[in-house]
Amino acid sequence: MEMPTAGNNKKPLFIVNPDSGVAPVNYIVSLGLDLRKNELSAVKSLSKTDTETLVRKNFDNHEVFIAAGGDGTVHTVATQLAGSEKILGVLPLGSGNGFAKEFGFRMNVNSLLNDARRADSMKIDVIEINDKMCLNVAGIGLDSFVAHSFNDIKLRGFFPYVWLTLKTFLQLRPFHVTIHIGGERIISEKLFVVTVANTRQFGNNAFIAPDARPNDGIIDLVLIKPFPKIFGPVFVIRLFTKKINNSKYVRHFKTDREIVIETDETRLHVDGEPFSITGKITVKIKREVLKVLCTSHNRFVSRS
């Protein structure tokens, strides 16, 4: 794959993360993109910085930018497009693909090219967490600990992720959290999970905020209290059946006001990407700042 030529290019630009997902699938996808050179432009990115640079260099040359990778790649491309009229699309190649699943993006290049040619889009909100932008979900606790551990291993794909999640859950210990919404303290106790959600799921159809919407101006805050680990399978079933809110160990808040989180835990994730934090975490909603490509499977767009 080579850098696209300069000029006003109506072809979508695919920014491919070759380290996402599993190697055989990525090889097949790369081959498919190469066979469609007349319909698209594609470049490979070797790092987060590389992705940012590629978007900036090609910003004026393309209308639609396709993040070909996992949620981390999507997040990085989106941060460069937010606030502009450029359109984000996704070719899901990651382990979870939470954002892609929410917006109906599938691993089908032909369908994606048809969507890109139409260039229909919808504007969505993003969540601002200190100086970081969140498209999908962010949090502290089990999912964050998994994100940090997953970042340290070379294996990718669904099964390594499941194995690591199980291992992390068995070692899970509660952490103390104090949370204010709009200046009012709502909780100060130990928890297993604090999730800030813009959409419904972590990925792989595990729904942590089953009725969240990315264009409603609302932040969904999900808190999971410590529970007997023997109930772990029950929580998994509830996650995948959109019934997590039925548990007495779960509290779910919806707000458009500022959230302030104070905790002694330093491990945070934003869209599956691990970060270390110190001090207060401030969470705000930013309305309709990112344009997302509409697909035929987009559940947020009504079709006649």
C-alpha positions as CSV (number, residue, x, y, z in Angstrom):
1,M,0.0,0.0,0.0
2,E,1.3,3.4,-0.9
3,M,0.5,7.0,0.0
4,P,-2.3,8.4,-2.1
5,T,-1.5,11.1,-4.5
6,A,-2.3,14.7,-3.6
7,G,-5.3,16.5,-4.9
8,N,-9.1,16.3,-4.4
9,N,-9.6,12.6,-4.2
10,K,-13.2,11.3,-3.9
11,K,-12.0,7.8,-3.1
12,P,-12.2,6.8,0.5
13,L,-8.9,6.6,2.3
14,F,-8.4,3.3,4.2
15,I,-5.9,3.6,7.1
16,V,-5.0,0.0,7.9
17,N,-3.5,-1.1,11.2
18,P,-1.7,-4.4,10.3
19,D,-1.4,-5.4,13.9
20,S,-5.1,-5.5,14.6
21,G,-7.0,-8.8,14.9
22,V,-5.4,-12.0,13.6
23,A,-2.8,-12.2,10.8
24,P,-4.6,-14.4,8.3
25,V,-7.7,-12.2,8.3
26,N,-5.6,-9.1,7.9
27,Y,-3.7,-10.6,5.0
28,I,-7.0,-11.4,3.2
29,V,-8.3,-7.9,3.9
30,S,-5.1,-6.3,2.6
31,L,-5.3,-8.4,-0.5
32,G,-8.9,-7.4,-1.1
33,L,-7.9,-3.7,-0.8
34,D,-5.1,-4.1,-3.2
35,L,-7.4,-5.6,-5.8
36,R,-9.7,-2.5,-5.5
37,K,-7.0,0.2,-6.1
38,N,-9.2,1.9,-8.7
39,E,-12.0,2.4,-6.1
40,L,-10.1,3.3,-3.0
41,S,-6.8,4.6,-1.5
42,A,-5.1,2.7,1.3
43,V,-2.1,3.3,3.5
44,K,-0.6,1.2,6.3
45,S,-0.1,2.7,9.8
46,L,2.6,1.3,12.1
47,S,1.7,3.3,15.2
48,K,-0.8,5.7,16.8
49,T,1.5,8.6,15.8
50,D,1.7,7.3,12.3
51,T,-2.1,7.1,12.0
52,E,-2.4,10.7,13.2
53,T,0.2,11.9,10.7
54,L,-1.4,10.0,7.8
55,V,-4.8,11.6,8.5
56,R,-3.3,15.1,8.8
57,K,-1.3,14.7,5.6
58,N,-4.3,13.5,3.6
59,F,-6.9,15.6,5.3
60,D,-7.7,17.9,2.4
61,N,-7.6,15.1,-0.2
62,H,-10.4,12.8,1.0
63,E,-14.0,13.2,2.3
64,V,-14.3,9.7,3.8
65,F,-11.6,8.2,6.1
66,I,-11.9,4.4,6.9
67,A,-10.3,3.2,10.0
68,A,-9.3,-0.4,9.2
69,G,-8.5,-1.9,12.6
70,G,-9.8,-2.2,16.1
71,D,-11.4,0.3,18.5
72,G,-8.0,1.9,19.2
73,T,-7.5,2.6,15.5
74,V,-11.0,4.0,15.2
75,H,-10.4,6.2,18.2
76,T,-7.1,7.6,16.7
77,V,-8.6,8.4,13.3
78,A,-11.7,10.0,14.9
79,T,-9.7,12.3,17.1
80,Q,-8.3,13.9,13.9
81,L,-11.7,14.2,12.2
82,A,-13.8,15.5,15.1
83,G,-15.1,19.0,14.6
84,S,-14.7,18.8,10.9
85,E,-17.0,17.9,8.0
86,K,-14.9,14.8,7.2
87,I,-16.6,11.4,7.6
88,L,-15.4,8.4,9.7
89,G,-16.0,4.9,8.4
90,V,-14.8,1.6,9.9
91,L,-13.5,-1.7,8.5
92,P,-13.6,-3.8,11.8
93,L,-10.4,-5.9,12.3
94,G,-10.1,-5.7,16.1
95,S,-10.8,-8.0,19.0
96,G,-13.9,-6.3,20.2
97,N,-15.0,-3.8,17.5
98,G,-17.6,-2.2,19.8
99,F,-17.9,1.1,17.9
100,A,-18.2,-0.8,14.5
101,K,-20.9,-3.1,15.8
102,E,-22.9,-0.2,17.1
103,F,-23.0,1.5,13.8
104,G,-23.4,-1.5,11.6
105,F,-20.0,-1.6,10.1
106,R,-19.1,-5.1,8.8
107,M,-16.0,-6.8,7.4
108,N,-17.3,-6.4,3.8
109,V,-15.2,-4.1,1.6
110,N,-17.7,-4.0,-1.3
111,S,-20.6,-2.9,1.0
112,L,-18.3,-0.3,2.7
113,L,-17.3,1.1,-0.7
114,N,-21.0,1.5,-1.7
115,D,-21.6,3.3,1.6
116,A,-18.6,5.5,1.0
117,R,-19.7,6.5,-2.5
118,R,-23.1,7.6,-1.1
119,A,-21.3,9.4,1.7
120,D,-24.4,9.7,3.8
121,S,-23.5,10.5,7.4
122,M,-24.9,11.2,10.9
123,K,-23.4,13.5,13.6
124,I,-22.7,11.9,16.9
125,D,-21.7,13.1,20.4
126,V,-18.3,12.4,22.0
127,I,-17.4,12.2,25.6
128,E,-14.5,14.4,26.8
129,I,-12.5,12.8,29.7
130,N,-9.9,15.3,30.9
131,D,-8.0,15.9,27.7
132,K,-9.1,12.7,25.9
133,M,-12.0,12.0,23.6
134,C,-14.1,8.9,24.0
135,L,-16.3,7.6,21.2
136,N,-17.6,4.4,22.7
137,V,-16.9,3.5,26.4
138,A,-14.3,4.4,29.0
139,G,-13.8,3.3,32.5
140,I,-12.0,2.1,35.6
141,G,-12.1,-1.4,36.9
142,L,-12.3,-4.8,35.3
143,D,-12.5,-3.6,31.7
144,S,-9.6,-1.2,32.3
145,F,-7.4,-3.8,33.9
146,V,-8.0,-6.1,31.0
147,A,-7.1,-3.3,28.5
148,H,-3.8,-2.7,30.3
149,S,-3.0,-6.4,30.4
150,F,-4.1,-7.0,26.8
151,N,-1.8,-4.2,25.7
152,D,1.2,-6.1,27.1
153,I,0.6,-9.4,25.2
154,K,1.3,-10.1,21.6
155,L,-1.7,-12.3,20.9
156,R,-4.8,-10.7,19.4
157,G,-8.3,-11.9,18.7
158,F,-11.5,-12.9,20.6
159,F,-10.2,-16.0,22.5
160,P,-7.1,-14.4,24.0
161,Y,-9.3,-11.5,25.1
162,V,-11.8,-13.9,26.8
163,W,-9.0,-15.8,28.5
164,L,-7.4,-12.6,29.8
165,T,-10.8,-11.3,31.0
166,L,-11.5,-14.5,33.0
167,K,-8.0,-14.4,34.6
168,T,-8.4,-10.7,35.5
169,F,-11.9,-11.3,37.0
170,L,-10.6,-14.0,39.3
171,Q,-7.9,-11.6,40.6
172,L,-10.2,-8.6,40.8
173,R,-10.2,-6.5,43.9
174,P,-12.5,-3.5,44.6
175,F,-11.2,0.1,44.5
176,H,-12.6,3.2,46.2
177,V,-14.4,5.8,44.2
178,T,-16.1,9.2,44.9
179,I,-18.3,10.5,42.1
180,H,-20.0,13.9,41.8
181,I,-22.6,14.7,39.1
182,G,-23.3,18.4,38.6
183,G,-21.5,19.1,41.8
184,E,-23.6,16.7,43.9
185,R,-22.0,13.7,45.4
186,I,-23.8,10.5,44.4
187,I,-21.5,7.8,45.7
188,S,-18.4,7.3,47.8
189,E,-17.6,3.6,48.2
190,K,-15.7,0.6,46.8
191,L,-16.6,-0.7,43.3
192,F,-15.6,-3.3,40.8
193,V,-16.4,-1.2,37.7
194,V,-17.0,2.4,36.7
195,T,-18.0,2.8,33.1
196,V,-18.7,6.0,31.2
197,A,-20.6,5.1,28.0
198,N,-21.5,6.9,24.8
199,T,-22.8,3.8,23.1
200,R,-24.2,0.5,24.5
201,Q,-21.3,-2.0,24.4
202,F,-17.7,-2.8,25.3
203,G,-17.5,-4.9,22.1
204,N,-18.4,-8.4,21.0
205,N,-22.0,-7.5,21.8
206,A,-21.3,-7.2,25.6
207,F,-23.9,-4.5,26.5
208,I,-22.8,-2.5,29.5
209,A,-25.3,0.4,28.9
210,P,-28.1,-1.3,26.9
211,D,-30.1,1.8,26.1
212,A,-27.3,4.3,25.5
213,R,-27.4,6.3,22.3
214,P,-24.4,8.3,20.7
215,N,-26.6,11.2,19.6
216,D,-28.8,12.0,22.6
217,G,-26.6,14.5,24.5
218,I,-26.5,12.1,27.4
219,I,-23.6,10.4,29.3
220,D,-24.5,6.9,30.6
221,L,-22.7,6.1,33.9
222,V,-22.7,2.5,35.0
223,L,-21.4,1.4,38.4
224,I,-20.9,-2.2,39.5
225,K,-20.6,-2.9,43.2
226,P,-18.5,-5.8,44.5
227,F,-20.4,-9.1,44.2
228,P,-19.6,-12.7,45.0
229,K,-17.5,-14.0,42.1
230,I,-19.6,-17.1,42.0
231,F,-22.2,-14.8,40.3
232,G,-19.7,-14.1,37.5
233,P,-21.5,-16.3,34.9
234,V,-24.8,-14.6,35.7
235,F,-23.2,-11.2,35.0
236,V,-21.8,-12.4,31.7
237,I,-25.3,-13.7,30.6
238,R,-26.8,-10.3,31.6
239,L,-24.2,-8.4,29.6
240,F,-24.9,-10.4,26.4
241,T,-28.7,-10.3,26.8
242,K,-28.9,-6.5,27.6
243,K,-30.1,-7.1,31.1
244,I,-27.2,-5.9,33.2
245,N,-29.4,-3.2,34.8
246,N,-31.5,-6.0,36.4
247,S,-28.8,-6.7,38.9
248,K,-29.0,-5.3,42.4
249,Y,-25.2,-4.8,42.2
250,V,-25.6,-2.3,39.3
251,R,-26.5,1.4,39.4
252,H,-27.1,3.3,36.2
253,F,-27.2,7.1,35.9
254,K,-28.0,9.2,32.8
255,T,-26.9,12.9,32.8
256,D,-25.9,15.8,30.6
257,R,-24.0,17.4,33.4
258,E,-20.4,17.3,34.3
259,I,-19.2,14.2,36.1
260,V,-16.1,14.3,38.4
261,I,-14.5,11.0,39.5
262,E,-12.0,10.7,42.3
263,T,-10.3,7.3,42.9
264,D,-7.2,5.7,44.2
265,E,-7.0,3.5,41.1
266,T,-4.6,4.8,38.4
267,R,-5.6,2.5,35.5
268,L,-8.1,3.9,33.0
269,H,-9.1,2.9,29.5
270,V,-10.7,5.0,26.8
271,D,-12.2,3.1,23.9
272,G,-10.1,0.1,24.9
273,E,-6.8,2.0,25.0
274,P,-5.0,1.9,28.3
275,F,-3.9,5.1,30.1
276,S,-2.6,6.0,33.6
277,I,-4.3,8.7,35.6
278,T,-3.7,10.7,38.7
279,G,-6.0,13.2,40.3
280,K,-9.6,14.0,39.4
281,I,-11.2,12.7,36.2
282,T,-13.6,15.2,34.6
283,V,-16.2,13.9,32.2
284,K,-18.3,16.1,29.8
285,I,-20.5,15.5,26.8
286,K,-19.8,17.3,23.5
287,R,-22.8,17.4,21.2
288,E,-22.7,16.3,17.5
289,V,-19.0,16.9,16.8
290,L,-18.1,13.8,14.7
291,K,-19.6,12.7,11.4
292,V,-20.0,8.9,11.0
293,L,-20.6,7.1,7.7
294,C,-24.1,5.6,7.5
295,T,-24.4,2.0,6.6
296,S,-27.4,-0.1,5.6
297,H,-27.1,-1.7,9.1
298,N,-27.0,1.5,11.1
299,R,-29.6,1.2,13.8
300,F,-29.6,4.9,14.5
301,V,-30.8,5.9,11.0
302,S,-34.4,5.3,10.0
303,R,-34.9,4.0,6.5
304,S,-38.0,3.9,4.4
